[in-house]
Each structure stands twice: as C-alpha cells, then as structure tokens.
Amino acid sequence: MSIMFRASTSASGTSSAVLTLPPALRPGDGMLIFAVVNGAATLAAPPGWTLVDSRAVGTNVSGRVFARAAQAGDAGAAVNVTNDGAAGVKSAAVLVAYAGIDPLGPVHVSGARTETASGNAHATPAVTTTAGQCWAVQAAVSKDAGTAWTPPSGTVLRQQVFAGGTGQVTAAVADGNGPHPAGPVGGAAFTSTAATADAITWTVALRPEIPVAAVFPDVEAAVASYLTSRPEMAGIPVGSSLPSGHDGTTPAVVLIRDGGSYREDEALDDAQLRIETYGPGVTGAHEVMRRVRALLAGLPSHAFPGFVIGDVTEEGHLRGLRRLTDRTRPEFTRYCLNVHLLVHMS
C-alpha cells in the first residue's frame, strides 16, 4: 500500500496545546506531532506517543517531534501536549496523519537543524533514505512575529499555527505529496514573513507499510487455487479446512501451512505445507493424494501473482506420505504428506 496524506490539525495554548485527532483518522495511520514552546521549557510526550527528536535554540525556543500509530477509537480524541514552562509561556503543535505507514516503525530516518543566523528562510536538514517509497515530511517551528509560512519548493503546506501575542511561537508542516526514491531528501527552506534566529526545522522520512503478501505469500490459498483449476480435481473441494458439514465420506483436500522460514536478503520463503486428503474410504483418500502429488510437480511452471514456486520437495520419514487412522471415526481416516515449497518473491 502506498503512503497517502490523511489529515492534519493544530492547536495553540500556554502550558498545553490540546489537539483533537481528525475524524478521518483510521487505525494504523501514522501520526506525527511537531510541538514548540517559547523559553527553555520541556514538552512532555503525550501518553502512548514516542519521542522522535528534541531540540532547543538556547533558552529562547524548544521543539519536539512525537510519533504514534493510530489505534481504534483514536479519531476525535483529545491529545494534550503539555510543557513545564513558567506562567505566560506560548506553545503550539501541529499534527499530520498518513495512511499506508508501517505501524511497527513509522519513522525510517529523521534529521533536525537549529538556526544559527537571523533571517526569514530556515532550511530543513537533508536526510538519506535507504528504502524506496518513503514520504518526506518537513517542519519548521520558531519564535517570531510572522503571520504566514511558505513551504519548501516542491512541497505542499499541510498545516500552520500561530500562538500570537508577546513571545509568539509558530509551526508549519509540509510534505512532498508523493513517494521519494531511496537517496537524499530535504534541504530546502521554509520562509516566514518575519525574520528570526530562533527556529528549528526537521525532515522526517516515513516508512511505507509492507503488505503481508510481500513478506509471506498465502501458500495455502495459492496452492488451493492451482489445484482447483485442474480438471483432475473437478468437484473436489480444496481449502485450509474441511467444508462445513463434511462427514469424511466424500473427497476433500485440506492444506495447512505447517511452518517455514523467510530469508529477506534473498527474498525467499521456504514454506512447509501439510496436505491431507479424504475419502470416500481409505482407497478414495489415497486416490485423491495420488492426484495431488502428481499435480504438485506443475507448481514451478504455474504463474502466481508476485511470486513463483521454484521447487517442491516432499519430506520423508515421519513427515512423508502416511496414513492417519481415526480409530473413533474411521470415516475420517486420511492420507497426509508434508512438502517444502521454495517461494521466490518477485
């Protein structure tokens, strides 16, 4: 699944900035908060959020980035970004949410930069991604009297906020509105309508979600689809479990993934598949298994979406071809075979 912008929101305040999570939020969405406070106050991570980075420009302005994967029930909830500043501090926060983010680790790489000279333009740091299809989110926070932000060239401004009055702090977030190839990203500048040296910028590359099919193919479904497409198996149900109401007296095939290992560096899935065949009777179960074994040889030449099965090997000894006798229900006596399928991801 490709990353897509979901929604954004912002808030400002004094000792806290209370964000309302967007109604469009969905479980699994990746969220980032960019928060700022004037002075040397510390911004606390809201419960359930992970600190990505923390920066300060002397004692004039402090900023932090937090990340979290959205959970069920998050949409519409309040997130309170608090700080321990003295009375009268100004604080602000911007939240952006994206669909298609890896929920186990949304941030691929991040970088930060603190301003060293007064000016209207504040460059974001350049970071280098090692994975394709990442989205680069860039942000700027500052203490200035500006009234608007212009985002870096080639990006879309998603949200900006101004905690006005004396000691105003502001924040703005933008992204490239699309994936980036592996390599450097960032390094352009946000521009404010007011000059300041009290500014912090970030570039955060979000990692895309890896579809389950790209990690472990559903070999049960793939082999079942292949077998049912063959005329030799016409009328014989094939699946990961027996058909509802099956009494053991009619032909059936059950496929169960029984283990295996995935070698990421070679994009190989060494899948172990258990095959069970049913009657009618012992003779019928054996005949169904005979057909299945003959058809397994055709798996390497069959086209599967996203992968190929390069090799099929029957196991031996106790996991080889055998008859399993059900002494309490003889009609469920079946033949069983374990095979290794070497699956190459394409």
N, C-alpha and C positions, 0 to 999 in steps of 0.2 A: 504494500500500500504506500502511495506517495504522500509526503507531508503536505498538508493544506492548512492555511490560516483559518482558525475557528472564530475567535472573538477577542476583544480587548476591553479593558475598563481601567479607571483610575480613581484616585481619591487623594485628599489632602487633609491636613489637620495640624495638631500641635504635638502632644505626647503620643499620638497614634494616628494612623491613617487607616480607615476601615473600608476595605474593598468588598463589593458584592460580586460574587462569581457570576459570570454571564449565564443567562438561561439556556443558551445554545450549547453549553458545555456537555460533553459526553464522557462516560467512564473510559479511561485510558488516554484521554487527551493529555499532552504535555503542556505544563504551565510554567511560566517564568514570572517572577516579580522583581522589578527594579525599584529599589527604595532609596530615599535620600532624606537627610536631616541636616539642618544647619548647626554648626558647632561640632564638638567632639563627642557627641552622644553615640551610644551603641544601639543599633537596630536589632531587635530580637527576632529570631526565626519563628514564624507562626507555627503552632503545633502541626506536625505532620509534614513540614517543609524542610528541605535540605539546603544548607548554605553552600552556594557555588563560589562566591568571591566576596571579599570585604576590602574596601579601600577608603582612604581619607586624604584630604588635602590640608595638611597641618591640623589646626583646630577649627578650621572655617566650615568644612562640609564633610560629611561622611556618607558613604553609599554601600549598599549590599545587594547581592543578587541571590534569590532563592528559587528552588525548583521543586516540582511535585507532579506526579501523575494523578489525574483526576479520578476520583472514586465515585461509586454510585451514591447519589444524594448530594453531591457537591454543588450542582447547579443551583444558583440562588442563595447559597450560603454566604455568611459574612466571614471575611478573613481580616483579622486585626493585626496590623504591622505596628508594633509599639517601639518606643525608644525611651532611654533613661535620661533624656536631656532636661535641662533646667526649665523652669516655667517660662513660657513665651517662645519656645523653640518652634520652628516651622518644619513640617515633614510632608512628604508626598510619596506616592507609589503608583506604578503602572504595572498592570498585569496583562500578559498576552498568552493566548492558548492556541495550540496547534493539534490537528488530528494527524494520525499516522506516525506518531512518535514512539520510539522504543520505550515501553513503560518500565523496563528494568534498568534503564540507564539513559535518560533523555538527552543528557549533555555529552556530546562527543569530544569537544575541546572548547576552551574558553580563554580569553585574554582580557587584560584590563590596562588602562592608561590613565595616569593622573596628569592634569595640565601643569605646564611649567611656566607659561607666559600668558599675560592678559591678551585677550582677543575675542572675536566673535565666533571664529571657527575652531572646532575641537575635534581633532582626528580620532577615529576609532583605531584600536590595535589591529594589526594583521595577524591572523592565526592560520595554521596549515592543517587542513583536514586530510586524513588518510583513508577515508571512506567516501564513496560517491553518494549522491542524492541527499546530502545534508542540506539543511536550511540555515543560513547565517542571520541571526538576529543581532541587531546593533542598537545600542542605547547610549544616551548621554544624560547625566544629571549635573546640576550646577546651582550655585548660589549667585543669582544675578537679578537684574530688574527687567529681563526680557519679557516679551509678550507673545512670541511665536518662535517655532523651530522650523528650519528647513532640513530635511533628512539628507543623508549622503546620496551622491549621484547614483542612480540605478536602483534605488530602494523606494519602498512605499512606507510613508509615515502611518503607523497604526494607532498611536495614541500620544498625547502630550498633556501635561498637567502643570498648573502654576499655583503654588501656595503663596498668595500675594501678601503685600504689606512689607513692613520693615524686615529685612533679612530673608526675603523671598527665596524659596528653592523651587526648582523646576525639574521636570524629567520628560524625556521623549524616547520612543521606541519605534524602530523601523525594521523591515526585513526586505530581502531581495525578491519576494513574491515568486519564488521558484527554487528548485534544487541547484546545488553547485557541484561541479565535478571535484574530485579529490585535488587538493592543492591549496594555495593561499587564498584567503578571502578577508575582507575588511580593509582598513587603512584609509578610507575616505573620511570626510568630515561632516558632522552636524554643524549648522550655523544658527546662532541665536541672534535676536535683534539687539541684544545688549552684550557688551564685552565683559569678560571676567577671566581671572586666572583660577577661580575656584570651581573646577569642573573635573568630572570623572567620566570616562567612556569605557564601554565593553563591546566585545564581539563574542557571541555565544553560538557555536555550531550545534544544531540539534540533530541527533541521530535518528534515522528513519526506523520504523518498525520492521522487523524481519518476519515476513509471512511464515507461518508454521510449515507450509508446503515447501519452503525453501530450505528448511532445516531437516525435517523428517517427512518424506513423502508418505502418504497414506497407502502403504503397500497392500493392505487388506483390500481397500476399495479398488486399487489399480488391478490387482490380480483377479479380483472378482469380476470386474468389468471385462477383462480379457477372456476369462473362461466362459462367461455367459454369452459372449459374442460368437463363440464357436458352435457350429452345428452339432458337434459331437455331444454338447452339453444341453441341447434343447430340452426345455421342460424341467431341468434340474436346478433348483434354487441354490444360489451361491451367495454367502454373506458372512458377516462376523459373528452371527449367532443363528441358531435354528429358526425357521419360520414359526410364527405364532401357531400353536396348536399341533406342531409336528409330533407324531407319535412313534417315530423311529421306523415305521414300516414302508416309507417311501424314500426315494433317492434325495440326498441333500449333501451339500458341501459347506463346511464351516472353516473359515480362515482366521487365524489368530496370530497377531504379531507377538512373538514369544521372547523378544529381546533384540539385541544388536548393538552396534556402536557406530558413531558418526565421526569421520575423520575430516575436520574442517579444512585442513591445509590442502587436501586432495579432493574436496567436495564429493566424498564417497560415503554412502550409507550402507553398512554391512548389516542388512536386515535378516532376522531369523523369523521364519514363518512356519507356523504349525498348521497342518492340513488334516482335517478329519472328514471322513466320508461315511455316509449312512446308506442302508439297505435299499430295497427290501431284503432282509436276512443277511447273513454273512456273505453269501455269494454275491448278492447285489451290491453290498458295500465295497467288496473287493473289485467288482467291475467298474464302479464309479472311480475308485482310486486308480485303477489301471488307466482310465481315460485321462484323468488329471495329470498323472505322471507323464504320459505321452505328450500332453499339451504344454507342460512346463518348458519343454525344450524350445518352444517357439517364442518364449518371452523376450530373449535378446533381440529378436528381429521385429518386435512389435513397437510401434511409436506411442510413447506416453508423453503427456504434456509436461515439459520442464525437466524430464529426466529419462534415462534409458537404463534398462536392466542388462548389465553386461555379462553376468554369469549366474548360473543356477546350479547349486551343488546340494545333493541330498546328504543328510547326515547319516552316520552309521551307528552301530551298536544299539544302545538303549533308546536312542532318539531316531533310529532309522525306521523303516517300514515295519509296522507291528499291528497286531490286532488287540483292541481293548475290549475285554469282555465285561459286560454289565450283568453280574450274576442275579441281581434282584429284578432287573428289567432286561431280559435277553434281547428284546427287540431293539434296544439302543446299543447293542454291540456294534462297534465301528472299527474302521481301519484308520491309522494315524501315521503321519510322516512329517518330519521336520526338515526344512530346506533353508539354505543360505541364499539370499539374493544380494548381489553386489550392485548397488544402485549408484549410477553416476549422475550428479546434478549438472544440468546444462545451464 
